[in-house]
């Protein structure tokens, strides 16, 4: 019965947004409250659950998205994105620009959380899209596939790192296996799958569209790359340092502070204000207007993501993940397939990849720790792959992609949701093949 209620609520959400043309944030609130009541959450607890979901979601992402939008807007407006696009196209050619973006996305994705990486690469994607008149989804999806794979498969991302600890796996071994799986997953879900999406019409957000500038008015190559990639450089450097330095001294604490994503973004915006703003002859009032416009343009996106957080929290508080897990534990399946299946169903039901991964791990931890025939490193990757399955309307990442690329729900499912599903299935197949080898 609970699964039917979830299905009804998801259909209601789709109908409200697509057929009823209801604002997605309002639709999420209506559906979240409806789901809470139908799933038996007490009347006096439903509102609190919705508020907690919104607060938890915005609390972790607002600073990153707002500062990322400011940085992205300045990178676009200053001509830095145009300069980066010119250099990449010159190096790889327009024909192979997708592969250049995949490589950049993979490098960026290793140290960055998905949402942070997304808001940083969007200006680059759109700059290439407008300059060379290429389809935005066709060009952008392979890069986002690389970000998604690193988020689901590779430590030091939160979910795979937590799963390594839960299953007593080896972080280094899991990372090596994850890299092996990541290559075919990114290739098939990225450049190969994107060939089917060339006819999707996308008019991306205006905030990242800048007027074409003459070559002599563009920032230098080093300034453009270093400023745009500074968040990646800081996060990657701090992550590498902290992986080797486990002390509790002042230097360790300083690097931990600087390496926190919101602090990294703030430092990057401050430096970009000088290198791409003041140094290029813009006054602070003009730069301030650029930042104000950037935040206005992404305010609705923040609300939509907050709404998806409310829906996720209501489903979590209702205990639906336990209902799903109890119904699946009796199945006689190979453990690696069972781990993938549990994570996939929870992901599709609740929307959160992290919640799906951690819930599935909690269900299977006893089995994995006591059955030495199960490779714990592969179980981490199997659950990680399952946690990426079919992202749709209850997932904040779905709406992030939809709103930034300005797509219909149908085209978002056709592109984003299927891309995530390909990553998930290829990941499972790779795990099963590795299980026969290692």
C-alpha positions in Angstrom: 0.0 0.0 0.0 2.8 2.4 0.9 4.5 1.9 -2.5 1.1 2.7 -4.2 0.9 5.9 -2.2 4.4 7.0 -3.3 3.5 6.2 -6.9 0.3 8.3 -6.6 2.2 11.2 -5.1 4.9 11.1 -7.9 2.2 11.1 -10.5 0.4 13.9 -8.8 3.6 15.9 -8.8 4.2 15.4 -12.5 0.6 16.3 -13.3 0.6 19.4 -11.2 3.8 20.7 -12.8 3.3 19.6 -16.4 -0.5 19.6 -16.9 -1.6 22.0 -14.2 1.3 24.4 -14.8 1.7 24.8 -11.0 4.9 26.4 -9.8 7.2 23.4 -8.9 7.9 24.7 -5.4 4.2 24.9 -4.6 3.6 21.5 -6.2 6.3 20.0 -4.0 4.7 21.5 -0.9 1.2 20.2 -1.8 2.5 16.7 -2.7 4.8 16.6 0.4 1.9 17.3 2.8 -0.4 14.9 0.9 2.2 12.2 1.1 2.7 12.8 4.8 -1.0 12.5 5.6 -1.5 9.4 3.4 1.6 7.6 4.9 0.3 8.1 8.4 2.6 10.8 9.8 0.6 12.5 12.7 -1.1 15.8 11.7 1.1 17.8 14.2 4.3 16.3 12.7 3.7 16.8 8.9 4.5 20.5 8.9 7.6 19.9 11.0 8.8 17.2 8.6 8.3 19.5 5.6 10.2 22.4 7.3 13.0 20.1 8.3 13.4 18.8 4.8 13.5 22.4 3.4 15.9 23.6 6.1 18.3 20.6 5.8 18.4 20.9 2.0 18.9 24.7 1.8 21.3 24.7 4.7 23.7 22.4 2.9 23.5 23.9 -0.6 22.4 27.6 -0.5 25.8 29.1 0.0 27.4 26.9 -2.7 24.7 27.5 -5.3 24.5 31.3 -4.7 28.3 31.8 -4.7 28.7 29.4 -7.7 26.1 31.4 -9.6 28.0 34.6 -8.8 31.3 33.1 -10.0 29.7 31.6 -13.1 28.0 34.9 -14.0 31.3 36.8 -13.7 33.2 34.1 -15.6 30.6 34.4 -18.4 30.3 38.2 -18.3 34.1 38.9 -18.2 34.8 36.7 -21.3 36.7 34.1 -19.3 34.3 31.4 -20.3 34.7 32.4 -23.9 38.5 32.2 -23.6 38.3 28.8 -22.0 36.0 27.6 -24.7 38.3 28.9 -27.4 41.3 27.2 -25.9 39.5 23.8 -25.5 38.1 23.9 -29.0 41.6 24.8 -30.4 43.1 21.9 -28.5 40.5 19.2 -29.2 38.5 20.6 -32.2 34.8 21.1 -32.2 34.3 17.5 -33.3 35.9 16.2 -30.1 34.8 18.9 -27.7 32.6 16.5 -25.8 35.6 14.4 -24.8 37.4 17.5 -23.6 34.4 18.3 -21.4 34.2 14.7 -20.1 37.8 14.9 -19.0 37.3 18.2 -17.3 34.1 17.0 -15.7 35.9 13.9 -14.4 38.8 15.9 -12.9 36.4 18.4 -11.3 34.1 15.6 -10.1 36.7 13.8 -8.0 37.1 16.4 -5.3 33.7 18.3 -5.6 30.3 17.5 -4.4 27.9 17.1 -7.4 25.9 20.3 -6.9 29.1 22.3 -6.5 30.6 20.8 -9.6 27.4 21.4 -11.5 27.2 25.1 -10.9 30.8 25.5 -11.8 30.7 23.7 -15.2 27.4 25.1 -16.4 29.0 28.5 -17.6 31.6 26.6 -19.6 29.0 24.3 -21.2 26.8 27.2 -22.1 29.7 29.3 -23.4 30.6 26.5 -25.9 27.0 25.9 -26.7 26.3 29.6 -27.7 29.7 30.3 -29.4 29.7 27.2 -31.7 25.9 26.8 -32.0 25.8 23.3 -30.6 22.9 21.6 -28.8 23.2 22.3 -25.1 22.1 18.9 -23.8 24.2 17.0 -26.4 27.3 19.0 -25.3 26.6 19.2 -21.6 25.2 15.8 -20.6 28.5 13.9 -21.0 30.3 16.3 -18.7 27.5 15.9 -16.1 27.6 12.1 -16.5 31.3 12.3 -15.4 30.3 14.4 -12.4 27.5 11.9 -11.5 29.8 8.8 -11.7 32.4 10.3 -9.4 29.6 11.3 -7.0 28.2 7.7 -6.8 31.3 5.6 -7.2 34.4 7.3 -5.9 35.7 8.2 -2.5 36.1 10.9 -1.0 32.5 11.6 -1.9 30.2 11.2 1.2 28.2 8.1 0.3 31.0 5.8 -1.1 33.3 6.9 1.8 30.6 6.1 4.4 29.9 2.7 2.7 33.6 1.9 2.9 33.5 2.4 6.6 30.2 0.5 7.1 31.4 -2.6 5.2 35.0 -2.4 6.5 36.2 -2.1 2.9 39.5 -0.7 1.8 39.4 2.9 0.6 42.2 2.6 -1.9 41.0 -0.7 -3.4 37.4 0.7 -3.7 38.8 3.8 -5.4 40.8 1.7 -8.0 37.7 -0.5 -8.7 35.6 2.6 -8.9 37.9 4.1 -11.5 37.8 0.9 -13.6 33.9 1.0 -13.5 33.8 4.8 -14.1 35.4 4.7 -17.5 32.8 2.6 -19.4 29.9 4.2 -17.4 31.0 7.7 -18.4 31.6 6.8 -22.0 28.3 5.0 -22.5 26.1 7.3 -20.5 27.9 10.4 -21.8 29.2 10.8 -25.4 27.6 7.6 -26.7 24.1 8.2 -25.2 24.2 11.9 -26.0 24.2 11.1 -29.7 20.5 10.3 -29.4 19.8 13.8 -27.8 20.9 16.2 -30.6 17.3 17.1 -31.4 16.3 18.2 -27.9 15.7 21.9 -27.9 17.2 23.7 -24.9 17.4 27.4 -24.2 19.7 27.6 -21.1 19.4 30.3 -18.4 20.2 33.8 -19.7 22.4 34.5 -16.6 25.3 32.4 -18.2 25.0 33.9 -21.7 27.5 36.6 -22.4 28.0 38.7 -25.5 30.7 37.6 -27.8 33.9 39.7 -27.2 36.8 40.3 -29.5 40.0 38.4 -28.7 41.8 41.5 -27.5 39.2 42.2 -24.8 39.3 38.7 -23.3 41.2 37.9 -20.1 44.4 35.9 -20.4 44.3 32.1 -20.7 46.0 31.6 -17.3 43.7 34.1 -15.6 40.6 32.5 -17.1 41.5 28.9 -16.3 42.9 29.5 -12.9 40.0 31.7 -11.7 37.3 29.5 -13.1 39.0 26.3 -11.7 40.2 27.8 -8.4 37.4 26.1 -6.4 38.5 22.8 -7.9 42.2 23.5 -7.2 41.5 24.4 -3.6 39.2 21.5 -2.9 41.5 19.0 -4.6 44.6 20.3 -2.8 42.9 20.3 0.6 41.5 16.8 0.1 44.9 15.4 -0.9 46.6 17.1 2.1 44.0 15.9 4.6 44.3 12.3 3.3 47.9 12.3 4.3 47.9 14.5 7.3 45.8 13.1 10.1 47.2 15.3 12.8 45.1 17.8 14.9 47.5 20.7 14.7 46.8 24.2 13.6 47.9 23.7 10.0 45.5 20.7 9.7 42.7 22.7 11.2 43.5 25.6 8.8 43.4 23.4 5.7 40.2 21.8 6.9 38.6 25.2 7.2 39.8 26.4 3.9 38.8 23.1 2.2 35.2 23.4 3.3 33.1 23.9 0.2 31.3 27.2 1.2 34.7 28.7 2.3 36.3 27.6 -1.0 33.5 29.2 -3.0 33.8 32.5 -1.0 37.5 32.7 -1.5 37.1 32.0 -5.2 34.4 34.7 -5.6 36.6 37.2 -3.8 39.6 36.4 -6.0 37.5 36.4 -9.1 36.1 39.8 -8.2 39.7 41.1 -8.5 41.1 39.0 -11.4 38.0 39.1 -13.7 36.4 42.3 -12.3 38.6 45.1 -10.9 41.7 44.1 -12.8 39.6 44.1 -16.1 38.5 47.7 -15.4 35.1 47.1 -13.8 34.1 49.0 -10.7 32.5 47.4 -7.6 29.1 48.7 -8.4 29.1 47.0 -11.8 30.4 43.8 -10.3 27.7 44.0 -7.5 25.0 44.2 -10.2 26.4 41.1 -11.9 26.2 39.2 -8.6 22.7 40.5 -7.9 21.4 39.3 -11.3 23.1 35.9 -10.8 21.3 35.3 -7.4 17.9 36.5 -8.9 18.3 34.0 -11.7 18.8 31.0 -9.5 16.4 31.9 -6.6 13.6 29.7 -8.0 16.0 26.8 -8.5 16.8 27.0 -4.8 13.2 26.9 -3.9 12.5 23.9 -6.2 15.5 22.0 -4.7 14.2 22.9 -1.2 10.8 21.5 -2.2 12.3 18.2 -3.3 14.1 18.1 0.1 10.7 18.4 1.8 9.3 15.5 -0.2 12.3 13.4 0.6 12.1 14.2 4.3 8.4 13.3 4.5 9.1 9.9 2.9 12.0 9.3 5.2 10.0 10.2 8.3 7.2 7.9 7.2 9.5 4.9 7.5 8.9 3.9 3.9 12.6 2.9 3.4 12.1 0.2 6.1 9.0 -1.1 4.4 10.9 -1.4 1.1 13.9 -3.1 2.7 11.7 -5.6 4.6 9.9 -6.6 1.5 13.2 -7.2 -0.4 15.2 -8.9 2.2 13.4 -12.2 1.6 14.4 -12.4 -2.0 17.0 -15.1 -3.0 19.3 -13.0 -5.0 23.1 -12.7 -5.4 24.2 -10.3 -2.6 25.7 -7.8 -5.0 22.5 -7.7 -7.1 20.4 -7.4 -3.9 22.4 -4.5 -2.7 22.0 -2.7 -6.0 18.3 -3.5 -6.1 17.6 -2.2 -2.6 19.5 1.0 -3.2 17.8 1.5 -6.6 14.3 1.1 -5.3 14.9 3.4 -2.3 16.5 6.0 -4.7 13.5 5.9 -7.0 11.1 6.2 -4.1 12.9 8.8 -2.0 15.0 10.7 -4.6 18.2 11.0 -2.5 21.2 9.0 -3.7 22.9 9.4 -0.3 19.9 8.2 1.7 19.4 5.3 -0.7 23.1 4.2 -0.4 23.2 4.5 3.4 19.9 2.8 4.0 20.8 -0.1 1.7 24.2 -0.4 3.6 22.4 -0.5 6.9 20.2 -3.3 5.7 23.1 -5.4 4.3 25.9 -4.6 6.7 25.5 -7.7 8.9 25.3 -10.0 5.9 28.5 -8.5 4.3 30.5 -8.5 7.6 29.7 -12.2 8.3 29.8 -13.6 4.8 33.4 -13.5 3.8 32.6 -14.6 0.2 31.1 -11.1 -0.4 33.7 -8.6 -1.6 33.1 -5.5 0.6 34.7 -3.2 -2.0 32.4 -4.4 -4.7 29.4 -4.1 -2.4 30.2 -0.5 -1.9 30.2 0.1 -5.7 27.1 -2.0 -6.3 25.1 0.0 -3.8 26.7 3.2 -5.1 25.5 2.3 -8.6 22.0 1.4 -7.4 21.8 4.8 -5.6 22.1 6.6 -9.0 19.2 4.7 -10.7 16.5 6.7 -12.5 16.7 10.2 -11.0 13.3 11.8 -11.5 10.9 14.4 -10.1 11.6 13.7 -6.4 15.3 14.3 -6.8 16.9 17.8 -6.5 19.5 17.0 -9.2 16.7 16.4 -11.7 15.3 19.9 -11.1 18.8 21.4 -11.1 19.4 20.0 -14.6 15.8 20.8 -15.8 15.8 24.5 -14.7 19.4 25.4 -15.7 18.9 23.8 -19.2 15.3 25.1 -19.3 13.8 21.8 -20.4 10.4 20.2 -20.2 9.8 17.3 -17.8 9.6 15.0 -20.7 12.9 16.0 -22.2 14.6 16.0 -18.7 13.4 12.4 -18.2 14.5 11.5 -21.7 18.0 12.9 -21.1 18.9 13.3 -17.4 16.9 10.3 -16.0 18.0 7.9 -18.7 21.6 9.0 -18.4 21.6 8.3 -14.6 20.0 4.9 -15.3 22.6 3.9 -17.8 25.3 4.8 -15.3 23.6 2.7 -12.7 23.1 -0.4 -14.9 26.6 -0.2 -16.4 27.9 0.1 -12.8 26.1 -3.1 -11.8 27.3 -5.0 -14.8 30.9 -3.9 -14.2 30.7 -5.0 -10.5 29.4 -8.4 -11.5 32.2 -8.8 -14.1 34.9 -7.7 -11.5 33.4 -10.2 -9.1 34.4 -13.0 -11.4 37.9 -11.6 -11.8 39.1 -10.3 -8.4 
